[in-house]
Amino acid sequence: MSEYPTDEQIAHIKAWPYEDPTGWFAFIKTSGHWWPTEAWGWDERDDVDVIVKAVRVYEISTGGWSGNEELIAAMRDNDMLWSLTWYQSRRGGHYTFMVRRR
């Protein structure tokens, strides 16, 4: 299992600039602390939203692992990026985010 995110990584997630949502998700996924990224818990795809805009959809699940829950809490603390990208949450630690593709 992956190690827990560091205080430095949490600080980066909280302070990430709102102009770079795609980079924000890439950092969270590839920082080595979202567990597990390959087998289960993280899915990305291109799609079209209800307003017919091209979007990148991120469906991520914490799997109940406290390290992932800590990352979600840090994401929530980045008010601007959370409000711009959050689409849906479901019981059990499942989250859907959308980023408009340019």
Buried (B, 14 or more C-beta within 10 A) or exposed (E): EBEBBEEEBBEBBBEBEBEEBBEBBEBBBEBEBBBEBEEEBBEBEEEEEEEEEEBBBBBBBBBEBEBBEBBBEBBBBBEEBBEBBBBEEEEEBBBBBBBBEE
